[in-house]
Amino acid sequence: MKRRRRINTRSIKKIARERIEHLLELAKAVFSTDSNLAQRYVQLALRIGMRHKVRIPRSQRWQICKHCHSLLIPGVTCHSRLRNKREPHIVITCYKCKNYSRYPYKVKKQR
Ligand SMILES: [Zn+2]
């Protein structure tokens, strides 16, 4: 007897991505009441991403500290500054580990 067909990797990745987004939403929601739980959600999201080789969506990637993996909430756990040296970028400083990350952004040319 044949075993049930495996779900293709594409749909697994889709589910993984949805889970990651959901977990990060949850993390933000519970952060004000339980920061430890929020931290766990973030770690879970990262682990799912690693296991399924799914990247954290760009819109949410900057919300996690690259160095200590804590949730970054502007004004609460991090602060962000815009810089224009060389190329426009945003600098996010994490209060927890005092490290900062740079994220370049593109300026849309106006005609
Ligand atoms: Zn950090």
Backbone and ligand atoms as CSV (ligand in chain L), in Angstrom:
chain,resi,resn,atom,element,x,y,z
A,1,MET,N,N,0.836,-1.207,0.000
A,1,MET,CA,C,0.000,0.000,0.000
A,1,MET,C,C,0.866,1.250,0.000
A,2,LYS,N,N,0.491,2.141,-0.863
A,2,LYS,CA,C,1.273,3.370,-0.954
A,2,LYS,C,C,0.959,4.314,0.197
A,3,ARG,N,N,2.009,4.976,0.606
A,3,ARG,CA,C,1.776,5.971,1.656
A,3,ARG,C,C,1.169,7.227,1.064
A,4,ARG,N,N,0.555,7.960,1.925
A,4,ARG,CA,C,-0.097,9.185,1.447
A,4,ARG,C,C,0.919,10.126,0.809
A,5,ARG,N,N,0.507,10.746,-0.248
A,5,ARG,CA,C,1.422,11.646,-0.942
A,5,ARG,C,C,1.893,12.768,-0.027
A,6,ARG,N,N,3.145,13.064,-0.137
A,6,ARG,CA,C,3.676,14.156,0.686
A,6,ARG,C,C,3.175,15.496,0.205
A,7,ILE,N,N,2.908,16.336,1.132
A,7,ILE,CA,C,2.498,17.682,0.737
A,7,ILE,C,C,3.737,18.344,0.133
A,8,ASN,N,N,3.568,19.043,-0.943
A,8,ASN,CA,C,4.759,19.623,-1.559
A,8,ASN,C,C,5.373,20.738,-0.697
A,9,THR,N,N,6.660,20.917,-0.919
A,9,THR,CA,C,7.402,21.851,-0.072
A,9,THR,C,C,6.852,23.268,-0.158
A,10,ARG,N,N,6.261,23.571,-1.323
A,10,ARG,CA,C,5.774,24.923,-1.496
A,10,ARG,C,C,4.686,25.249,-0.488
A,11,SER,N,N,3.756,24.316,-0.322
A,11,SER,CA,C,2.679,24.619,0.616
A,11,SER,C,C,3.174,24.579,2.055
A,12,ILE,N,N,4.188,23.734,2.317
A,12,ILE,CA,C,4.762,23.717,3.669
A,12,ILE,C,C,5.377,25.076,3.971
A,13,LYS,N,N,6.078,25.601,2.980
A,13,LYS,CA,C,6.705,26.907,3.182
A,13,LYS,C,C,5.663,27.993,3.397
A,14,LYS,N,N,4.561,27.851,2.694
A,14,LYS,CA,C,3.504,28.843,2.831
A,14,LYS,C,C,2.952,28.802,4.262
A,15,ILE,N,N,2.732,27.581,4.749
A,15,ILE,CA,C,2.218,27.441,6.111
A,15,ILE,C,C,3.229,28.001,7.110
A,16,ALA,N,N,4.504,27.663,6.878
A,16,ALA,CA,C,5.559,28.149,7.768
A,16,ALA,C,C,5.572,29.671,7.817
A,17,ARG,N,N,5.451,30.266,6.646
A,17,ARG,CA,C,5.478,31.723,6.566
A,17,ARG,C,C,4.300,32.333,7.323
A,18,GLU,N,N,3.137,31.693,7.153
A,18,GLU,CA,C,1.952,32.188,7.855
A,18,GLU,C,C,2.121,32.076,9.361
A,19,ARG,N,N,2.720,30.967,9.775
A,19,ARG,CA,C,2.949,30.760,11.211
A,19,ARG,C,C,3.892,31.813,11.772
A,20,ILE,N,N,4.945,32.076,11.023
A,20,ILE,CA,C,5.920,33.072,11.464
A,20,ILE,C,C,5.241,34.424,11.647
A,21,GLU,N,N,4.464,34.808,10.642
A,21,GLU,CA,C,3.782,36.099,10.729
A,21,GLU,C,C,2.836,36.135,11.916
A,22,HIS,N,N,2.124,35.029,12.086
A,22,HIS,CA,C,1.167,34.955,13.186
A,22,HIS,C,C,1.883,35.055,14.537
A,23,LEU,N,N,2.991,34.323,14.663
A,23,LEU,CA,C,3.736,34.329,15.920
A,23,LEU,C,C,4.281,35.717,16.243
A,24,LEU,N,N,4.739,36.412,15.205
A,24,LEU,CA,C,5.282,37.746,15.449
A,24,LEU,C,C,4.172,38.724,15.830
A,25,GLU,N,N,3.001,38.539,15.241
A,25,GLU,CA,C,1.856,39.367,15.632
A,25,GLU,C,C,1.518,39.127,17.098
A,26,LEU,N,N,1.504,37.831,17.450
A,26,LEU,CA,C,1.210,37.449,18.839
A,26,LEU,C,C,2.232,38.046,19.791
A,27,ALA,N,N,3.492,37.957,19.383
A,27,ALA,CA,C,4.573,38.468,20.226
A,27,ALA,C,C,4.357,39.949,20.521
A,28,LYS,N,N,3.973,40.694,19.483
A,28,LYS,CA,C,3.744,42.121,19.675
A,28,LYS,C,C,2.544,42.365,20.587
A,29,ALA,N,N,1.537,41.503,20.426
A,29,ALA,CA,C,0.315,41.678,21.209
A,29,ALA,C,C,0.540,41.425,22.698
A,30,VAL,N,N,1.369,40.417,23.021
A,30,VAL,CA,C,1.550,40.069,24.426
A,30,VAL,C,C,2.719,40.811,25.063
A,31,PHE,N,N,3.485,41.536,24.255
A,31,PHE,CA,C,4.700,42.138,24.784
A,31,PHE,C,C,4.468,43.045,25.988
A,32,SER,N,N,3.405,43.841,25.915
A,32,SER,CA,C,3.152,44.793,27.000
A,32,SER,C,C,2.786,44.097,28.309
A,33,THR,N,N,2.195,42.910,28.210
A,33,THR,CA,C,1.819,42.207,29.437
A,33,THR,C,C,2.849,41.166,29.865
A,34,ASP,N,N,3.475,40.500,28.893
A,34,ASP,CA,C,4.429,39.447,29.239
A,34,ASP,C,C,5.562,39.416,28.218
A,35,SER,N,N,6.642,40.092,28.541
A,35,SER,CA,C,7.733,40.185,27.568
A,35,SER,C,C,8.467,38.854,27.398
A,36,ASN,N,N,8.434,38.021,28.447
A,36,ASN,CA,C,9.091,36.722,28.309
A,36,ASN,C,C,8.381,35.838,27.302
A,37,LEU,N,N,7.047,35.900,27.355
A,37,LEU,CA,C,6.248,35.121,26.420
A,37,LEU,C,C,6.482,35.626,24.995
A,38,ALA,N,N,6.546,36.940,24.866
A,38,ALA,CA,C,6.802,37.541,23.551
A,38,ALA,C,C,8.125,37.028,23.006
A,39,GLN,N,N,9.126,36.966,23.877
A,39,GLN,CA,C,10.452,36.479,23.493
A,39,GLN,C,C,10.374,35.039,22.997
A,40,ARG,N,N,9.541,34.246,23.664
A,40,ARG,CA,C,9.394,32.848,23.255
A,40,ARG,C,C,8.745,32.741,21.884
A,41,TYR,N,N,7.749,33.587,21.646
A,41,TYR,CA,C,7.093,33.581,20.350
A,41,TYR,C,C,8.081,33.927,19.241
A,42,VAL,N,N,8.926,34.911,19.516
A,42,VAL,CA,C,9.918,35.319,18.521
A,42,VAL,C,C,10.867,34.158,18.232
A,43,GLN,N,N,11.310,33.492,19.302
A,43,GLN,CA,C,12.246,32.388,19.116
A,43,GLN,C,C,11.602,31.240,18.328
A,44,LEU,N,N,10.318,30.996,18.627
A,44,LEU,CA,C,9.591,29.964,17.889
A,44,LEU,C,C,9.513,30.313,16.406
A,45,ALA,N,N,9.195,31.572,16.147
A,45,ALA,CA,C,9.084,32.028,14.759
A,45,ALA,C,C,10.405,31.837,14.034
A,46,LEU,N,N,11.507,32.185,14.711
A,46,LEU,CA,C,12.828,32.045,14.097
A,46,LEU,C,C,13.154,30.577,13.849
A,47,ARG,N,N,12.741,29.734,14.791
A,47,ARG,CA,C,13.046,28.316,14.652
A,47,ARG,C,C,12.284,27.705,13.479
A,48,ILE,N,N,11.015,28.102,13.350
A,48,ILE,CA,C,10.222,27.622,12.217
A,48,ILE,C,C,10.874,28.072,10.918
A,49,GLY,N,N,11.319,29.321,10.906
A,49,GLY,CA,C,11.972,29.860,9.718
A,49,GLY,C,C,13.209,29.077,9.358
A,50,MET,N,N,13.987,28.697,10.374
A,50,MET,CA,C,15.218,27.970,10.121
A,50,MET,C,C,14.932,26.559,9.627
A,51,ARG,N,N,13.970,25.909,10.276
A,51,ARG,CA,C,13.680,24.529,9.920
A,51,ARG,C,C,13.178,24.408,8.491
A,52,HIS,N,N,12.348,25.360,8.100
A,52,HIS,CA,C,11.759,25.258,6.762
A,52,HIS,C,C,12.452,26.152,5.745
A,53,LYS,N,N,13.568,26.703,6.141
A,53,LYS,CA,C,14.336,27.591,5.257
A,53,LYS,C,C,13.453,28.704,4.686
A,54,VAL,N,N,12.707,29.297,5.575
A,54,VAL,CA,C,11.842,30.400,5.177
A,54,VAL,C,C,12.392,31.659,5.829
A,55,ARG,N,N,12.488,32.699,5.030
A,55,ARG,CA,C,12.991,33.955,5.593
A,55,ARG,C,C,11.851,34.713,6.246
A,56,ILE,N,N,12.201,35.460,7.258
A,56,ILE,CA,C,11.209,36.311,7.890
A,56,ILE,C,C,10.852,37.408,6.880
A,57,PRO,N,N,9.566,37.677,6.674
A,57,PRO,CA,C,9.214,38.710,5.699
A,57,PRO,C,C,9.894,40.032,5.996
A,58,ARG,N,N,10.262,40.715,4.953
A,58,ARG,CA,C,11.053,41.923,5.098
A,58,ARG,C,C,10.403,42.948,6.026
A,59,SER,N,N,9.079,43.023,5.931
A,59,SER,CA,C,8.366,43.998,6.759
A,59,SER,C,C,8.515,43.697,8.243
A,60,GLN,N,N,8.791,42.435,8.572
A,60,GLN,CA,C,8.888,42.067,9.976
A,60,GLN,C,C,10.312,41.774,10.423
A,61,ARG,N,N,11.220,41.725,9.453
A,61,ARG,CA,C,12.589,41.340,9.809
A,61,ARG,C,C,13.252,42.356,10.744
A,62,TRP,N,N,12.992,43.615,10.500
A,62,TRP,CA,C,13.635,44.643,11.326
A,62,TRP,C,C,13.069,44.677,12.737
A,63,GLN,N,N,11.964,43.981,12.957
A,63,GLN,CA,C,11.360,44.009,14.288
A,63,GLN,C,C,12.005,43.023,15.259
A,64,ILE,N,N,12.970,42.261,14.741
A,64,ILE,CA,C,13.686,41.333,15.612
A,64,ILE,C,C,15.151,41.736,15.627
A,65,CYS,N,N,15.730,41.831,16.826
A,65,CYS,CA,C,17.134,42.195,16.924
A,65,CYS,C,C,17.995,41.084,16.327
A,66,LYS,N,N,18.900,41.464,15.435
A,66,LYS,CA,C,19.776,40.497,14.778
A,66,LYS,C,C,20.704,39.812,15.770
A,67,HIS,N,N,21.018,40.536,16.851
A,67,HIS,CA,C,22.046,40.059,17.774
A,67,HIS,C,C,21.482,39.243,18.941
A,68,CYS,N,N,20.414,39.752,19.562
A,68,CYS,CA,C,19.894,39.024,20.720
A,68,CYS,C,C,18.484,38.490,20.492
A,69,HIS,N,N,17.960,38.670,19.282
A,69,HIS,CA,C,16.649,38.141,18.900
A,69,HIS,C,C,15.503,38.637,19.755
A,70,SER,N,N,15.663,39.799,20.337
A,70,SER,CA,C,14.534,40.310,21.102
A,70,SER,C,C,13.644,41.135,20.189
A,71,LEU,N,N,12.402,41.253,20.610
A,71,LEU,CA,C,11.440,41.993,19.810
A,71,LEU,C,C,11.734,43.480,19.915
A,72,LEU,N,N,11.780,44.133,18.788
A,72,LEU,CA,C,12.109,45.554,18.791
A,72,LEU,C,C,10.837,46.390,18.628
A,73,ILE,N,N,10.553,47.173,19.632
A,73,ILE,CA,C,9.422,48.075,19.558
A,73,ILE,C,C,9.957,49.488,19.737
A,74,PRO,N,N,9.836,50.324,18.711
A,74,PRO,CA,C,10.429,51.660,18.800
A,74,PRO,C,C,9.952,52.417,20.038
A,75,GLY,N,N,10.894,52.967,20.760
A,75,GLY,CA,C,10.564,53.718,21.962
A,75,GLY,C,C,10.499,52.862,23.201
A,76,VAL,N,N,10.354,51.570,23.045
A,76,VAL,CA,C,10.262,50.672,24.202
A,76,VAL,C,C,11.531,49.826,24.326
A,77,THR,N,N,11.866,49.089,23.269
A,77,THR,CA,C,13.054,48.242,23.337
A,77,THR,C,C,14.124,48.659,22.337
A,78,CYS,N,N,13.829,49.654,21.536
A,78,CYS,CA,C,14.834,50.091,20.572
A,78,CYS,C,C,14.555,51.524,20.158
A,79,HIS,N,N,15.519,52.137,19.524
A,79,HIS,CA,C,15.197,53.397,18.883
A,79,HIS,C,C,15.784,53.418,17.486
A,80,SER,N,N,15.116,54.119,16.616
A,80,SER,CA,C,15.522,54.097,15.218
A,80,SER,C,C,15.825,55.508,14.750
A,81,ARG,N,N,16.847,55.594,13.938
A,81,ARG,CA,C,17.258,56.878,13.396
A,81,ARG,C,C,17.466,56.745,11.898
A,82,LEU,N,N,17.116,57.762,11.189
A,82,LEU,CA,C,17.350,57.755,9.756
A,82,LEU,C,C,18.675,58.433,9.464
A,83,ARG,N,N,19.438,57.822,8.581
A,83,ARG,CA,C,20.732,58.385,8.208
A,83,ARG,C,C,20.838,58.472,6.691
A,84,ASN,N,N,21.618,59.409,6.241
A,84,ASN,CA,C,21.745,59.582,4.798
A,84,ASN,C,C,23.164,59.457,4.289
A,85,LYS,N,N,24.044,58.968,5.148
A,85,LYS,CA,C,25.426,58.823,4.718
A,85,LYS,C,C,25.540,57.705,3.695
A,86,ARG,N,N,26.266,57.995,2.645
A,86,ARG,CA,C,26.454,57.042,1.541
A,86,ARG,C,C,25.127,56.663,0.868
A,87,GLU,N,N,24.295,55.984,1.613
A,87,GLU,CA,C,22.992,55.634,1.073
A,87,GLU,C,C,21.979,55.812,2.195
A,88,PRO,N,N,20.740,56.115,1.862
A,88,PRO,CA,C,19.763,56.284,2.936
A,88,PRO,C,C,19.546,54.960,3.671
A,89,HIS,N,N,19.614,55.015,4.974
A,89,HIS,CA,C,19.374,53.793,5.732
A,89,HIS,C,C,18.788,54.136,7.096
A,90,ILE,N,N,18.248,53.132,7.700
A,90,ILE,CA,C,17.674,53.308,9.032
A,90,ILE,C,C,18.554,52.544,10.022
A,91,VAL,N,N,18.869,53.185,11.114
A,91,VAL,CA,C,19.690,52.532,12.126
A,91,VAL,C,C,18.813,52.218,13.326
A,92,ILE,N,N,18.759,50.961,13.688
A,92,ILE,CA,C,17.943,50.560,14.827
A,92,ILE,C,C,18.860,50.096,15.946
A,93,THR,N,N,18.764,50.759,17.080
A,93,THR,CA,C,19.589,50.388,18.218
A,93,THR,C,C,18.748,49.617,19.224
A,94,CYS,N,N,19.240,48.444,19.597
A,94,CYS,CA,C,18.525,47.607,20.551
A,94,CYS,C,C,18.941,48.013,21.962
A,95,TYR,N,N,17.960,48.242,22.836
A,95,TYR,CA,C,18.280,48.641,24.209
A,95,TYR,C,C,18.843,47.485,25.018
A,96,LYS,N,N,18.459,46.283,24.641
A,96,LYS,CA,C,18.834,45.123,25.434
A,96,LYS,C,C,20.314,44.779,25.274
A,97,CYS,N,N,20.776,44.685,24.027
A,97,CYS,CA,C,22.166,44.274,23.820
A,97,CYS,C,C,23.039,45.430,23.338
A,98,LYS,N,N,22.413,46.608,23.151
A,98,LYS,CA,C,23.133,47.828,22.759
A,98,LYS,C,C,23.800,47.744,21.388
A,99,ASN,N,N,23.397,46.761,20.627
A,99,ASN,CA,C,23.917,46.661,19.271
A,99,ASN,C,C,22.974,47.368,18.312
A,100,TYR,N,N,23.500,47.736,17.186
A,100,TYR,CA,C,22.604,48.345,16.214
A,100,TYR,C,C,22.670,47.640,14.867
A,101,SER,N,N,21.607,47.771,14.111
A,101,SER,CA,C,21.536,47.176,12.791
A,101,SER,C,C,21.177,48.250,11.788
A,102,ARG,N,N,21.745,48.109,10.623
A,102,ARG,CA,C,21.456,49.062,9.560
A,102,ARG,C,C,20.562,48.416,8.523
A,103,TYR,N,N,19.568,49.146,8.099
A,103,TYR,CA,C,18.713,48.651,7.031
A,103,TYR,C,C,18.605,49.717,5.951
A,104,PRO,N,N,19.234,49.496,4.811
A,104,PRO,CA,C,19.134,50.491,3.747
A,104,PRO,C,C,17.720,50.507,3.175
A,105,TYR,N,N,17.314,51.633,2.734
A,105,TYR,CA,C,16.034,51.702,2.043
A,105,TYR,C,C,16.190,52.530,0.778
A,106,LYS,N,N,15.300,52.266,-0.135
A,106,LYS,CA,C,15.373,52.967,-1.418
A,106,LYS,C,C,14.410,54.145,-1.407
A,107,VAL,N,N,14.895,55.252,-1.891
A,107,VAL,CA,C,14.022,56.404,-2.012
A,107,VAL,C,C,13.436,56.404,-3.418
A,108,LYS,N,N,12.127,56.485,-3.456
A,108,LYS,CA,C,11.478,56.501,-4.772
A,108,LYS,C,C,11.709,57.847,-5.435
A,109,LYS,N,N,12.188,57.772,-6.640
A,109,LYS,CA,C,12.465,59.011,-7.349
A,109,LYS,C,C,11.165,59.675,-7.796
A,110,GLN,N,N,11.088,60.943,-7.480
A,110,GLN,CA,C,9.884,61.652,-7.903
A,110,GLN,C,C,10.150,62.421,-9.182
A,111,ARG,N,N,9.190,62.315,-10.070
A,111,ARG,CA,C,9.369,63.018,-11.344
A,111,ARG,C,C,8.833,64.440,-11.258
L,1,ZN,ZN,ZN,19.507,43.155,20.789
